């Protein structure tokens, strides 16, 4: 039987970039540990207010957004705002080497623990709760996590490549979307190393404002 292991088609990453990214990830994680726990919620509240006042938010009836952990900007206020305005909201779930998005109708779940200890939506068995994302749900506003961003839209992810693969899938399918990096203001840096497959964001959102490209 032939070996069915899927090979990564992306070019090899130069050792220098690997070292730089690893160092940056450590530095950003240490920076976040120094922040008061309450600041993650406060930043999330402020960011939700910022985005709600933007015409960009009004343009989309579908929002794809991650479920934050303790060391990430709180996405709950933005999820509540999107649900309150009647938008279709979808949250990610890791499935193998990819992420799939499922619809949520409430901030109360139902959730289950994912492979990284992150809350994930439970796939549904009919109806809208837990319904997988479909082509009919586009165009969409995609709220993207990351360890660091630049104001020019560069993103440093967590190293799994899940969002790069997801964006490549959307591009291949011709599905229109706008991507917004969402983070603490302390995670916005001057520059960072990128590779050819790294997708730049269309904008970066923090509690201090929205920078769009």
Buried (B, 14 or more C-beta within 10 A) or exposed (E): EEEEEEEEEEEEEEEEEEEBBEEBBEEBEEBBEEEEEEBBBBBBBBBBEBBBEBEBBEEBBBBBBBBBBEBBBBBBBBBBBBBEEEBBBBBBBBEEEBBBBBBBBEBEBEBEEBEEEBBBBBBBEEEEBBBBBEEEBBEBBBBBBBBBBBBEBBBBBEEBBBBBBBBBEBEEEEBEBBBBBBBBBBBBBEEBBBEEBBBBBBBBBBBEEBBBE
